[in-house]
């Protein structure tokens, strides 16, 4: 509801109430005044009639004619004649009622209806001198009476009520006309006043709507009054001015941000092929920090294609690159989905790490799962190779876990986000050992400890890679095992415990059982042969179960 309507709804009832009270007061004042006039007018005639009747009866008494019927009738006729002489209007009637309420005398035509006789009888019986308003002859009448004992009459001076109160009706009608006109004039004046009062507010609202519709903050409202509404318009103009200024500032900032975003997009588009996306994100958040190396504990993964040299000799260069890119697409997608960062491509090899630039709680597990999934994905890749008439590929994957230095390494003109450290070399050596043990995946003891029992592990051997004196246990892993593999892996791990405790006979028998369950398993056959050799040629007393590798 608008303010204009609210003003009208507040003021109009006040005006209508005032006018109604004034009209009602006028009506009741006129009614009371007419009632007073009627009382005096009829009372005066009643008094005069009573005096005359008393005088006529006095004459009868003085002359001892009270018992003379003729003289009594003449006196009654005289009273009736006198009553008729004081009647002044065609509707005025003076009449007399006997004790039973029957008409005994009347100055004019007065027809008493059957339903009115009881009221007349009660009037006569009451003998009241007060003003009354009985219904006689089908019309309301105003009466004033008195009891005249000599004749046993109740003499009544009466006038039709409409005659007395016709002026009141006229006044009431005129009052209603005046009231209606006043209300109409009041509504018009209130509407004009409300429109005058709310016009500036309407302009403010219109300007607001225009600003909302067009977005043009240059619109202003004219200040018409020097009152609160004028202050409102002035304040509105100040507010819009500040909004316009802020909007222009925002547009400038947005334009600059858009330019910066466009530049960032171009930089990302150029470098995302060479640098991991998370590294680029970190660079934009804190460029200075990218120039500082950081020691991290993370997983490092190396993968390599077996006999890639012989494969490349049999393929045209463009065909080789196409196949290699398709292979990289499959493997890199797995690494990235497992939150890994591809460090670099080394010919046909992939180097990746898990835990930088963003560290996750499950980086170790994710690296193992990435290695498993890369081996699993090779099957579908080779199926596609076969359909294209291309040779199948075999890969080896080595993963280590430990402390490295990670960061941008290089010069001001050429940098690589990479990792360095001894554990990186061990990861590379583990990848090389996959050829030795004919396993698609080998992981270090540190990584196996970190991952725990979240995936099945199988202990393959304890080796000291080339250039290292310290031995490290190496494991392979699978996502899940079937019943035969679960039995074989449990036997194998038990056999490795016997092997390290120099129980070569029992270990050889267990490895033989593993080979029987998994006929294609190379590691079980290798270790069985080693155990049988130790039975013939026992190792030195200080033997610790570590196999020293003389080649990479």
N, C-alpha and C positions, 0 to 999 in steps of 0.2 A: 504494500500500500504506500502511495506516494505521500510526501510531506503535505502537499496541498490538500489532499483528501483528509489527512489527519487533522489539519487545522480546522477544516470545515466540520468534521465530526466532533471536535472539541467545542468550538464556538457556537455552532448552530443549536445544539441542545440548550445551551444557556439562554440564547435569545428566545427560543420557542417556549422554554419554561417561564421566562419573565413575562412574555406576552400572554401565555395561558393564565398565569397568576393574576395579571392585570385585568384580563377579560372576566375571569371568575369573580374577582373583587367587584368589578363594575356590575356584573349580573346580580350578585348577592346584595350589593348596596341598593340597586334599583328595586329589587324584590322587597327588601326590608322597608324601603321608603314607601313603596306602594302599599305594602301591608299596613304601615302606620297610618297612611292617608285613609285607607279603607276602614280601619278601626275607628278613627276619629269621625269619618263621614257617617258610617252606619250607626256608630254610638250616639252621635249627636241626634240623628233622626229617632233612634230608639228612645232616647231621653225625652225628646219633645213629644213623641207619641204617648209615652208613659204619663207625662204631665197632663196631656190633654185627656186621656182616658180617666185619670184620677179625678180631674176637674169635672168631667161629665158624671161620674159616679157620685161625686160629692153633691152635685145638684139633685140627683135622685134621692140621696139620703136626706138632704135638707127639706125636700118637699114630700117626704115619705112615700115616694113612688117606687121604692125598691121591690115592692111586691106586685107592682102593676106591670103585667107582661107587655102591654102596649108601649109603656114608657121605657121599659128595659130594651125592647127591640129598637125603639127610636134612638136610644142612646148608643146601642151597638152600631146602628146605621150611621149615626153621626161620627163615631170613631172610625168606621170604614171610610166615610167620606173624607175625613181629615187625613187619614192615611193615604188615600189616593191623591190628595192635594199636595202632599210632600214628595210624591214620586217624581223623579226628574229624568228617567231614561226608560226607553221601551223595554229594556230587559230587567228593570228593577221591579220587584214585587214585594208588597207587604201583606203578610198573611197571619192567620191565627190558627193555632192547633188546640183542640180540646185535650182533655186528660188522656184519651185513647190515641192521640196522634192523628185524629181526623181533622181535615180542613174545616174550620168554623167560619172563616172569613178570608177573602183575598181581594187584592186591588186589581189584579190582572189575571191573564190566562196562566194557569199553572197546573199542568197535568201530572198527577202523581202516579208513577208506574208501580205495579205490584211489588217489585223487588225493592222499592224505596220506602214502603210503608213502615217497615221495622225500624229503619233509621230515623224516620220522623217521630215514631212513637218513643224511641229512646231519647230523641232531642227534647220532646215535650216532657218526658218523665224526669229528665235531668234538670230542667229549669235553670240552666246555666246562663250567665250573662256575658261569658267570654265569647270571643270571635270563633266561629266554627266554619267548616267547609264541607257540608254534606252534599250528596248528589241528589238533585231534585229535578224531575221532568227531563231526565236524560242529560243534564248538564251540571257541571260543578258550580256551586254557588257559595258566595261568602255571606254569612248570616250573623246577625247580632240580635239577641232576643231578651225578653224579660217575662216573668210570670205575673199575670193580672188576676189576682185572686177573686174579685167580685164576679167575674164571668167564668172563671175556671179556664182562662185562655193562656196559651203561651204565645205572645205576640212576637212576630219575627220580621225584621227589616232585612231584605236579601237583595243581592245583586249577582249577576253571572260573573264567575271568576275571570272569564276571558275579557270582560269589559274592563275590569280593574287592571289586569296584567297584560293587556295588549301592548302597552308602552314598553313593558319589560321584554316582550317578545321582539318588538322592533329594535330595542336596544341590543338584545342578544344577537339578532341577525346582523345588525350593523357591526357589532363587535367581532363576529366571526369573519365578516368581509375584511374588516380592518386587520384582523389577526392574520388572515391568509395573505393579504397584500404585504403586510409587514414581514412575514416569513419569507415570501418570495423576494422582496427587496433585500432582506437580510442575507439570503443565500447569494444573490447576485453580488452584493457588496462584499461579502466574505470571500467569494471566489475571486473578485477583482483584487481584494487585499492580499489573499493568499498567493495569487499569481504574481502580484507586485513583490511580495515578500520573498517568494521562492524562485523568482526569475534568475538571480545570480547562481543559486544552487543548481538550477536546471542547466545553466550554461556550463557550470563546472562538471556536472555529470556528462553532458554532451561532449565536452572536450575530452574527458576521460575515455568515453566510448570511441571517439574518433582516434585517440592515440592508440587504444587497443586494436582498433580495426586497421589502421594504416601504419602503426609503428612510428609515426612522425612525432618526435618529442619536441618539435619547435612550436607546437600549438600552445597558446596562452589564453587566459580568461581575463576579460576586462573587469577592473575593480570599480564597481558602480557605487557602493555605499561605504561610508567610513564607520562601520560598526563591526560586530562580530562576523557577519557574513562577508564584509569586505576584507577583514583580516583572513578569513578562510580562503578567499580567492587569492589574496596576496601570498599566503603560505603555500597554496597549491602551485602557484607560478614558480615560487622558489624551489619547491620540491621537484617539479618537472625540469627546471633548469639544472638542478643537481643530477637528476637522472640522465638528462641529455649529455651532460659532461661525462658522467660515469659510463654511459653507453658508448660515447665516442672513444673513451679510454679503452674500454673493453674491445671495441672494434680494432683499435690499433694493436692492442696486445694479441688479439686473436690472429690478426694478420701476421704479426711477427712470429707467433707460435706456429701458424700454418707454414710460414717460410722455414722455420726451424725444423718442423716435422717433415717437410719435404726434403730438406737437406739430410735429416736423419734417415729417411726412407732410402734416399739415394746411396747413403753410406752403407746402410744395411744391405741393400740390394747388391752393392759391389763386393762387400767383404764377407757376406754370409756364406759365400762359396768357399772361403778360405779360413774363416774364423767361426767357431761355434756361436750360435745365437746368444747363449747365456753370457759369453765373454763380451759380446757387443753390448748387451744390456748393462753389464757391470761397468763397461767403459763409459757409457753415457751417464750412469749414476755417479761415478767417482773416477774421472780420468786419471788423476794423479796416482791412485792406488794401483793402477794397472802397470805402473813402471817398477813396482816393488815385488820381489819374489816372496813366496809364502811356503812354509813347510807344512805339508799335509800328510795325513794317513789315508791312503786310498788304494783302489785296485787298478792294476795295469793289465791290459789285454793285448796280446799279439796274435794275429792269425796270418797264415801263409798258405798259398796254394802249392800242393805237392807236384813236383816234376813240371813246374811251370815253363821251364826252359824248353823242354821237349814239346810241350803243348804249343808254345809260341812258334816253334820252328815249322809246325805243320799247318799254321793258319796265316792268312794274309794279314798284314798290319791293321787295315781298317776293320776287318772281321774280328781280329783279336781285341782291338780297343772296344768294339761294340759289345763283345761278350764280357770283357772285363768290367765295363761300366754297368752292365746289367747285373753282374755279380756283386759289385760294390753297392749298387742301389738296394739289393736285398739285404746285405749284411749291415750296411750303415743304418738302414731303417730300424733293424732290430736293436742295434746299439743305442740309437737315440730314443727309442721307445722305452728302453730300460734305463733312461736318464744318464746315459754315457756321453762322453765327448770324444769325437774323432780327432786325434792329434794330427795324424798325417798318413799318407799313403807312401809306402816304401816299395816301389815297383808293384808287385802283386800282393804285398803284405799290407795289413791294416794295423795301425797302432791306435789304441783308444784307452781312456781312463775313466774311472767312476769316482766322483767325489769332488770334482772341481769343474768349473768355477763355483758351482753350488753344491754344498755338502748335504747328503741325505742320510738318514739313520740306517737305511738298508742298502747302502752302496755296494757292500761286499756281496750280499745275496743277489743283487741285481746284476752284478758282473758275471756271477756263475750262471744265472739264468740266461743271460745274453749269450754266453758261450754255448750252453746247451741248445738254445734256440737256433743259433747260427749253424750248428751241426745238423739239427733237424731240418732247417730250411734248405740245406744243400741237396736233400733228396728231391724236393720239388724242382729245384734249379736244374739238377741233372736230368730229371724227367723231361724238362723243356729242352735241354741240350740234345737229348736222344731224339726228340721229335724233330729237331732241326738238323739232325745228322751230325751233331758236334760231339766231341769226346767228353766223357764225364770227368768232373774235377773232384779231387780229394783235398781236404784242408786239414791243418793242424792248428790247435788253439792252445795257447799257454797264458795262464793268469796268475799274477802274484799280488800280494797285499803287504803294504808297508809304508814307510816314510819316504817322501820324495819332496823335491823343491819344484813348485809350480808357479808359473808366471810368464810374463812376456820376456823372452830371452832373445837377444840380438843386438842390433845397433839402432841408431836414430833413424836410419833410412830403411832398415829391414828388420822386422821382429816376427817372432813366432810365439804364440801362446802354447807352451809345451811343458813337459815335465822332465826332470833329470834326477839321477840317483842310482845307487847300486841295485836297488830292487827292480828298477826298470830293466837292467841287464839280465837279472834272473828271470823275469817274465819272458824275455826274448829267448833265453836258454831253454825254458820250459817248452816253449813252442817248438824248438828244435828237437827236444826229446820225444815229441809225439811220433817222430819218424822211427826213433830207436825202439819205442815200446808199441808202435803201431796202434796208438790211441788217438782219437780225434780231439780229445780235450785232456789237458793236464793242469792241475792247480797246485799251489804250494801248501805246505802245512799250516802256515799262518792264516791263509785264507780259509782253509778247511775249519780251523779252530774258530774263526770269526763267524762263519756261517752256521756252525753247529749241525744239528740234525734236521735242518729244514729241507734238505734234499739228500738222496742216497749217495754215499761216497764209497770208493774202493781204493784201498792203499795199493799202489803199484810198486813202489820201491823207495829206497833212500839213496840219494845220489849227491855227489859233489860235482857240480858242473865245472867245465874247463875254466881254469883260473881261480878256483875256490878250493879251500881245504875243508871247510865246514860242510857237512852233509845236510841235506834237507829232504824230508819225506815228501813224496809227490803222490797225488791222488787223481783219480778220474771221477766224474759225476754224471748222473742221469736225472731227468725230471722224475721218472718213476720206473719201476722194474716189474717184469712179470714174475710168476712164481718160480720158474726155473732160474731166472737171473738173480732173484732174491736169495735163493738157496746157494747158488754158485758164489755170489759176492760175499755171503756170510762165511762160506768155507774158505774163500780166498783170504779174507781178513784174518780169520783164525790161523790159517797156514802161515801168514806173515808174522804173527806173534811167535809161532814155533820156529820160524826161520831165524828171527832175531835172538831167540834163546838157544840157537845152535842145535835144535832138534830137527836135523835135516831129513831124517828118515820119515818122521811123521809129517813134516811139511811137504816132502815130495809126494807122499801118498795123497794128501789133501789136494795139492795142486793137480795131481792126476785125476782126482774126482771132478775138480772144476773143469778140466779139459774134456772130461767125458760128458759133463752136462752142457758145456759150451764148446763144441768141437772147433769152432773157428777162433777161439780166444787165444791170441798170441802170447799175452803176458803170462798166463798160467803155464803154458808150455815152456816159456823162457825160464821162469823161476823153478819149475820142476827139474829142468836140465841143470840149472845152477846148483840146486840142492844135491842132485845125484853126483855132480862133479865134486862138491865139498865132502861127500861121503867117501870118495876115492882119494881126494886131496884136501884134507881139512884146512881151513884158513888159520892164520896166525892167532895166537892167544889174545892179542889186542884187537882182533877184528871186531868192528862195531856195526857191521851190516851195511856200511856205506859203499856204494859202487862209484868209483872215481871215473869220470868221463875225460877222455883224452882229446875229444873233438867237440866242436860246437853242435 
